[in-house]
Amino acid sequence: MKGKSDIKLTVKKMTGDRPFFWRPEAQFVDEQNEELIFYWSDTDEKFRISVCSLKTWRWTEKTKRFSLIQRPGSPLSKEVKKPLPIHRCTAGTLCILAEHRVLLLFGGLDRAEVPTSNFYVIDIDTYKWWQVETPEDILPRVGATMTFVNNLLYIFGGQHEASNTFSVVQFDPAKLTWGWTIRDRPYPSNVPLMGYAGDVIPLYDGKKFLLLPGYIQEDSDEVSLRRQRIDLFLNWLSKIDMSASQTIIFDPFQYTFQVCDSAINGEFPSKMAGYDIAIVSSRRLLQEGISVKHEENKDTAAPVVNSILITEWSTFTPSTGTRALPEMWILGLSESPNNSSVSRCLRLRDKFKELNMSLMSCAVLTDRRIILLGSNAPVDEEENFNTCVEIEV
């Protein structure tokens, strides 16, 4: 990398039905359609879905179009105009089911601030949503993380009773049904406490998953959960620390967990208010992202490397008010044990600080674009997502 001065930042104005400026309950990038989808709650605690075109920078709110399907899969089912489900501190993922874009939401706090094991499907293309029946023995949880690969939904950790457990739910595309094949199985004893509101991302075309930590809190009573939610989404008091020992490689075929420990060299982000992760392939960002130690051999295939962009969020308080400020890290992971993996900081914080903006969401279109979304106002003022910064890669 030639230097941080080579990274070009372009500021763009966002228009339309712009969502309230704060971290959404869940966010998703649709690379094919170049759209960013927010599932968020307004100041009246009504949940909404907003979609931003990353071509025109225009927000469109879709909330009023949605209807509840009372009995999904039944020809006698009725559709009812009903608000989207209350789902604070939920786990979420975007996937394709029956050729439709759907959001899967699991767990979280209900209206009474009680942890749940509720499972919802929200169809972005038909504007319908419904609840999937969950077995009674599935534990409630807050701030789990999950991913959907090859018709399998993997749910990891969270706060409350399901901390450091995982579940697997299989989708049957012929019957349009869900079946729990693994229910709240504890992590192996060598896996450290991973906390809640961490993240997971598939690697090497879904052959492995990367698990990263969240907020670590020892107590898990309901009063504490309410306080932690307020800390997390309002006061930025909770912090996340990453390390090699809390970087976990999960095998979705063998259900094994590899703690990276000494397998990753370099520094890691710490004291984060939150973070986003995505796979990237920009050469400008990835130079020196992996250290290869094997001897060249014409008969040996090049090592498979996945590079993960970690965008951390923290705050700083200049005279103009408290701002949300990002920093970016590259975690280069090699599939081969003969090659070391490396974590390094891109040291772009000062460039972002010069913009005098609050930036609190990152959208990555793998091979093309990295976009930071935010506001030109401090975080403690009522504003909306009205500005974004595109990083030329």
C-alpha positions as CSV (number, residue, x, y, z in Angstrom):
1,M,0.0,0.0,0.0
2,K,1.5,3.3,-1.1
3,G,0.2,5.2,1.9
4,K,-3.0,6.4,3.3
5,S,-2.9,9.6,1.2
6,D,-3.5,7.4,-1.8
7,I,-7.0,6.4,-0.5
8,K,-9.5,8.8,-2.1
9,L,-12.7,9.6,-0.2
10,T,-15.7,11.0,-2.1
11,V,-18.6,12.5,-0.1
12,K,-22.1,12.1,-1.5
13,K,-25.5,13.4,-0.3
14,M,-28.3,10.9,0.3
15,T,-31.9,11.7,-0.4
16,G,-35.4,10.2,0.0
17,D,-37.0,8.6,3.1
18,R,-33.8,8.6,5.1
19,P,-33.8,6.4,8.3
20,F,-33.1,7.8,11.7
21,F,-29.3,8.1,12.3
22,W,-28.2,5.4,14.7
23,R,-27.0,1.8,14.4
24,P,-29.9,-0.2,12.8
25,E,-31.1,-3.4,14.5
26,A,-29.8,-5.2,11.4
27,Q,-28.3,-4.2,8.0
28,F,-27.8,-6.2,4.8
29,V,-26.0,-5.6,1.5
30,D,-27.7,-6.9,-1.7
31,E,-24.7,-7.0,-4.0
32,Q,-26.6,-8.0,-7.2
33,N,-29.0,-5.1,-6.9
34,E,-26.5,-2.8,-5.3
35,E,-28.9,-2.0,-2.4
36,L,-28.4,-1.6,1.3
37,I,-31.3,-2.8,3.5
38,F,-31.9,-1.4,7.1
39,Y,-34.2,-3.0,9.7
40,W,-34.5,-0.3,12.3
41,S,-36.7,1.3,15.0
42,D,-37.7,4.9,15.1
43,T,-38.1,7.1,18.2
44,D,-41.6,5.7,18.8
45,E,-40.1,2.1,18.8
46,K,-41.9,1.2,15.6
47,F,-39.9,-1.1,13.4
48,R,-39.2,-0.2,9.8
49,I,-37.5,-1.4,6.7
50,S,-35.6,1.1,4.5
51,V,-33.8,0.3,1.3
52,C,-31.0,2.5,-0.1
53,S,-29.9,2.4,-3.8
54,L,-26.2,2.5,-3.9
55,K,-26.5,3.7,-7.5
56,T,-28.7,6.8,-6.9
57,W,-28.1,7.3,-3.1
58,R,-31.8,7.4,-2.6
59,W,-33.6,5.9,0.5
60,T,-37.0,4.3,0.1
61,E,-39.1,3.2,3.1
62,K,-41.0,0.0,2.5
63,T,-42.6,-0.5,5.9
64,K,-46.3,0.3,5.0
65,R,-46.3,-2.2,2.1
66,F,-45.9,-5.3,4.4
67,S,-48.6,-7.7,5.4
68,L,-48.5,-10.5,7.9
69,I,-49.2,-14.1,6.7
70,Q,-51.1,-15.7,9.5
71,R,-50.5,-19.4,8.4
72,P,-47.6,-19.6,6.0
73,G,-47.8,-22.4,3.5
74,S,-51.6,-22.8,3.9
75,P,-53.9,-22.0,1.0
76,L,-56.4,-20.7,3.5
77,S,-54.0,-18.3,5.1
78,K,-55.1,-14.7,5.3
79,E,-52.9,-11.6,4.9
80,V,-53.3,-8.9,7.6
81,K,-51.9,-5.4,7.6
82,K,-49.8,-5.5,10.8
83,P,-46.7,-3.7,11.9
84,L,-43.3,-5.5,11.5
85,P,-42.3,-7.6,14.6
86,I,-40.6,-6.0,17.6
87,H,-37.1,-7.5,17.5
88,R,-34.5,-5.5,19.4
89,C,-31.0,-6.9,19.6
90,T,-31.9,-9.6,17.1
91,A,-29.7,-11.9,14.9
92,G,-30.3,-11.3,11.2
93,T,-29.2,-12.5,7.8
94,L,-30.2,-11.8,4.2
95,C,-30.6,-14.8,1.9
96,I,-32.5,-16.1,-1.2
97,L,-35.4,-18.5,-0.6
98,A,-37.6,-19.7,-3.5
99,E,-35.9,-17.0,-5.6
100,H,-37.0,-14.3,-3.2
101,R,-34.9,-12.0,-1.1
102,V,-35.8,-12.6,2.5
103,L,-34.6,-11.4,5.9
104,L,-34.3,-14.0,8.6
105,L,-34.5,-12.6,12.2
106,F,-34.1,-14.7,15.3
107,G,-34.2,-14.0,19.1
108,G,-33.9,-10.6,20.6
109,L,-36.0,-8.7,23.1
110,D,-39.8,-8.4,22.8
111,R,-41.9,-5.4,23.6
112,A,-41.6,-6.2,27.3
113,E,-37.8,-6.4,27.1
114,V,-37.9,-10.2,27.6
115,P,-35.4,-12.4,25.7
116,T,-37.1,-14.6,23.1
117,S,-36.5,-17.5,20.6
118,N,-38.9,-16.0,18.1
119,F,-38.1,-16.7,14.4
120,Y,-39.4,-14.4,11.6
121,V,-39.1,-14.4,7.9
122,I,-39.5,-11.0,6.0
123,D,-39.9,-11.3,2.2
124,I,-38.4,-8.1,0.7
125,D,-39.8,-8.8,-2.8
126,T,-43.4,-9.7,-2.0
127,Y,-43.8,-7.4,1.1
128,K,-45.0,-10.3,3.3
129,W,-43.8,-11.4,6.7
130,W,-44.6,-14.4,9.0
131,Q,-43.4,-16.2,12.1
132,V,-41.8,-19.6,11.9
133,E,-42.8,-22.0,14.7
134,T,-39.8,-22.6,17.1
135,P,-39.6,-25.8,19.2
136,E,-40.3,-25.1,22.9
137,D,-36.9,-26.3,24.1
138,I,-35.0,-23.7,22.0
139,L,-33.4,-21.3,24.4
140,P,-34.1,-17.5,24.2
141,R,-31.2,-15.2,23.4
142,V,-30.2,-11.6,22.8
143,G,-27.6,-10.5,20.3
144,A,-26.8,-13.8,18.6
145,T,-25.2,-13.9,15.2
146,M,-26.1,-16.1,12.2
147,T,-25.5,-16.9,8.6
148,F,-27.3,-18.9,5.9
149,V,-25.4,-21.3,3.6
150,N,-26.7,-24.1,1.3
151,N,-30.2,-24.1,2.9
152,L,-28.8,-24.3,6.4
153,L,-29.1,-21.5,9.0
154,Y,-26.3,-21.4,11.6
155,I,-27.0,-19.5,14.8
156,F,-24.1,-18.7,17.2
157,G,-24.0,-17.5,20.8
158,G,-25.7,-14.4,22.1
159,Q,-26.5,-13.3,25.6
160,H,-28.8,-15.0,28.2
161,E,-29.0,-18.8,28.4
162,A,-27.7,-19.6,25.0
163,S,-24.3,-18.0,25.4
164,N,-21.5,-20.0,23.7
165,T,-23.9,-22.4,22.0
166,F,-24.8,-23.0,18.4
167,S,-27.8,-24.3,16.5
168,V,-28.4,-25.4,12.9
169,V,-31.8,-25.1,11.2
170,Q,-32.4,-26.8,7.8
171,F,-34.7,-25.2,5.2
172,D,-36.6,-27.6,2.9
173,P,-37.1,-25.8,-0.4
174,A,-39.7,-28.3,-1.6
175,K,-41.9,-28.2,1.5
176,L,-40.9,-24.6,2.5
177,T,-40.4,-25.8,6.1
178,W,-37.7,-25.5,8.7
179,G,-36.2,-28.3,10.9
180,W,-33.8,-27.9,13.8
181,T,-31.0,-30.4,13.3
182,I,-28.8,-29.1,16.2
183,R,-30.3,-27.4,19.2
184,D,-28.2,-25.2,21.5
185,R,-25.1,-27.4,21.5
186,P,-22.4,-25.9,23.8
187,Y,-19.1,-24.8,22.3
188,P,-16.1,-26.9,23.1
189,S,-14.4,-26.1,26.4
190,N,-11.3,-24.5,24.6
191,V,-13.5,-21.8,23.0
192,P,-13.4,-18.6,25.2
193,L,-16.5,-16.6,26.1
194,M,-17.5,-14.9,22.8
195,G,-20.1,-12.5,24.2
196,Y,-23.1,-11.1,22.3
197,A,-23.6,-8.9,19.2
198,G,-20.5,-10.4,17.6
199,D,-20.4,-11.5,13.9
200,V,-19.9,-14.4,11.6
201,I,-19.0,-14.6,7.9
202,P,-18.5,-17.6,5.5
203,L,-15.0,-18.2,4.2
204,Y,-13.6,-20.2,1.3
205,D,-16.9,-20.5,-0.5
206,G,-18.7,-21.6,2.6
207,K,-16.3,-24.4,3.6
208,K,-15.5,-22.5,6.9
209,F,-17.0,-19.7,8.9
210,L,-15.2,-16.9,10.8
211,L,-16.6,-16.1,14.2
212,L,-15.6,-12.9,15.9
213,P,-16.4,-11.7,19.5
214,G,-19.0,-9.3,20.8
215,Y,-19.7,-7.5,24.1
216,I,-18.6,-9.5,27.2
217,Q,-20.9,-9.2,30.2
218,E,-20.8,-11.7,33.0
219,D,-24.3,-11.2,34.4
220,S,-27.3,-12.2,32.3
221,D,-30.4,-11.3,34.3
222,E,-33.2,-9.5,32.5
223,V,-32.5,-6.2,34.3
224,S,-28.9,-6.3,33.2
225,L,-30.0,-7.1,29.6
226,R,-32.2,-4.0,29.6
227,R,-29.3,-1.9,30.9
228,Q,-26.8,-3.4,28.4
229,R,-29.2,-2.7,25.5
230,I,-29.4,1.0,26.5
231,D,-25.6,1.1,26.9
232,L,-25.1,-0.5,23.5
233,F,-27.5,1.5,21.4
234,L,-27.7,4.8,23.2
235,N,-24.6,5.6,25.4
236,W,-21.8,3.7,23.7
237,L,-20.5,2.5,27.1
238,S,-20.0,-1.2,26.2
239,K,-16.8,-2.0,24.3
240,I,-15.5,-5.0,22.2
241,D,-12.0,-6.2,22.3
242,M,-10.7,-8.6,19.5
243,S,-7.7,-10.9,19.7
244,A,-6.3,-14.0,18.0
245,S,-7.6,-16.1,20.9
246,Q,-11.2,-14.9,20.2
247,T,-10.9,-15.4,16.4
248,I,-12.6,-18.7,15.7
249,I,-12.7,-20.8,12.5
250,F,-15.9,-23.0,12.5
251,D,-16.2,-26.1,10.2
252,P,-19.8,-26.4,9.1
253,F,-19.4,-30.0,8.0
254,Q,-17.6,-31.4,11.1
255,Y,-19.0,-28.9,13.6
256,T,-15.5,-28.2,15.0
257,F,-14.1,-24.9,16.4
258,Q,-10.5,-23.9,15.8
259,V,-9.2,-21.2,18.1
260,C,-6.6,-19.2,16.1
261,D,-4.3,-18.1,19.0
262,S,-0.8,-18.0,17.5
263,A,-2.0,-18.6,13.9
264,I,-2.6,-14.9,13.3
265,N,0.2,-12.3,13.5
266,G,-0.3,-8.6,14.0
267,E,-2.5,-6.2,16.0
268,F,-6.2,-6.3,16.6
269,P,-8.8,-3.6,17.3
270,S,-9.9,-3.0,20.8
271,K,-12.4,-0.9,22.8
272,M,-14.8,-0.8,19.9
273,A,-18.3,0.5,20.3
274,G,-19.2,-1.8,17.4
275,Y,-18.0,-3.1,14.0
276,D,-19.0,-4.4,10.6
277,I,-17.2,-7.1,8.6
278,A,-17.1,-8.0,4.9
279,I,-15.0,-9.9,2.4
280,V,-12.9,-7.6,0.2
281,S,-10.5,-8.1,-2.7
282,S,-9.1,-4.6,-3.5
283,R,-5.4,-4.9,-4.1
284,R,-4.8,-1.4,-2.8
285,L,-6.3,-2.3,0.6
286,L,-4.9,-5.9,0.7
287,Q,-1.2,-5.4,0.0
288,E,0.8,-7.0,2.8
289,G,-2.5,-8.6,4.1
290,I,-1.0,-12.1,4.0
291,S,2.5,-13.4,4.6
292,V,3.3,-16.5,2.5
293,K,6.0,-18.8,3.9
294,H,5.8,-21.7,1.5
295,E,8.3,-22.4,-1.3
296,E,7.1,-21.8,-4.8
297,N,6.2,-25.0,-6.6
298,K,4.6,-25.1,-10.1
299,D,2.6,-28.2,-9.1
300,T,1.2,-26.6,-6.0
301,A,-1.9,-24.4,-6.2
302,A,-1.6,-20.9,-4.8
303,P,-2.9,-20.7,-1.2
304,V,-6.6,-19.6,-0.8
305,V,-6.7,-16.4,1.1
306,N,-9.9,-14.6,2.3
307,S,-9.4,-11.0,3.4
308,I,-11.9,-9.6,5.8
309,L,-12.4,-5.8,6.2
310,I,-13.2,-5.0,9.8
311,T,-14.7,-1.5,10.1
312,E,-14.7,-0.5,13.8
313,W,-16.8,2.3,15.3
314,S,-15.8,4.5,18.2
315,T,-16.4,8.1,19.2
316,F,-14.5,11.3,19.6
317,T,-15.7,14.7,20.9
318,P,-14.4,17.8,19.2
319,S,-15.9,21.3,19.9
320,T,-18.7,20.6,17.4
321,G,-20.1,17.7,19.4
322,T,-19.6,13.9,19.7
323,R,-18.9,12.2,16.4
324,A,-19.0,8.5,15.4
325,L,-15.6,7.8,13.9
326,P,-14.5,4.6,12.0
327,E,-11.2,2.9,11.6
328,M,-10.5,0.0,9.2
329,W,-8.6,-3.2,9.6
330,I,-7.6,-6.1,7.2
331,L,-7.6,-9.6,8.5
332,G,-6.0,-11.9,5.9
333,L,-6.8,-15.6,6.6
334,S,-5.0,-18.3,4.7
335,E,-6.8,-21.7,4.3
336,S,-3.4,-23.5,4.3
337,P,-1.7,-24.1,7.7
338,N,1.6,-23.6,6.0
339,N,0.9,-19.9,5.6
340,S,0.6,-17.4,8.4
341,S,-2.5,-15.1,8.6
342,V,-2.1,-11.4,9.4
343,S,-4.2,-8.7,11.0
344,R,-3.3,-5.1,10.4
345,C,-4.7,-1.6,10.8
346,L,-5.1,0.6,7.7
347,R,-4.8,3.8,9.9
348,L,-7.4,5.8,8.1
349,R,-9.0,7.3,11.2
350,D,-7.4,10.8,10.7
351,K,-8.6,11.0,7.1
352,F,-12.2,10.2,8.3
353,K,-11.8,12.7,11.2
354,E,-11.0,15.5,8.7
355,L,-14.5,15.1,7.1
356,N,-16.1,16.3,10.4
357,M,-18.9,13.7,9.9
358,S,-20.5,11.0,12.0
359,L,-20.1,7.6,10.2
360,M,-21.8,4.5,11.6
361,S,-22.4,1.9,8.9
362,C,-20.3,0.2,6.2
363,A,-21.6,-1.4,3.0
364,V,-19.1,-3.4,0.9
365,L,-19.7,-4.6,-2.6
366,T,-16.9,-7.2,-2.7
367,D,-14.9,-6.4,-5.8
368,R,-15.9,-2.8,-6.4
369,R,-17.0,-0.4,-3.7
370,I,-16.7,0.4,0.0
371,I,-19.2,2.9,1.3
372,L,-19.5,4.4,4.8
373,L,-22.9,5.9,5.7
374,G,-23.6,8.6,8.3
375,S,-24.7,12.1,9.0
376,N,-23.1,15.5,8.9
377,A,-24.4,16.1,12.5
378,P,-23.1,14.9,15.9
379,V,-24.5,11.6,17.2
380,D,-26.3,13.4,20.0
381,E,-28.5,15.4,17.7
382,E,-31.7,14.2,16.0
383,E,-30.7,13.5,12.4
384,N,-30.9,10.9,9.7
385,F,-28.6,9.0,7.3
386,N,-28.1,12.0,4.9
387,T,-24.5,11.6,3.8
388,C,-22.1,8.8,2.7
389,V,-18.4,8.5,1.9
390,E,-17.3,6.2,-0.9
391,I,-13.7,4.8,-0.7
392,E,-12.1,4.5,-4.1
393,V,-10.5,1.0,-4.2
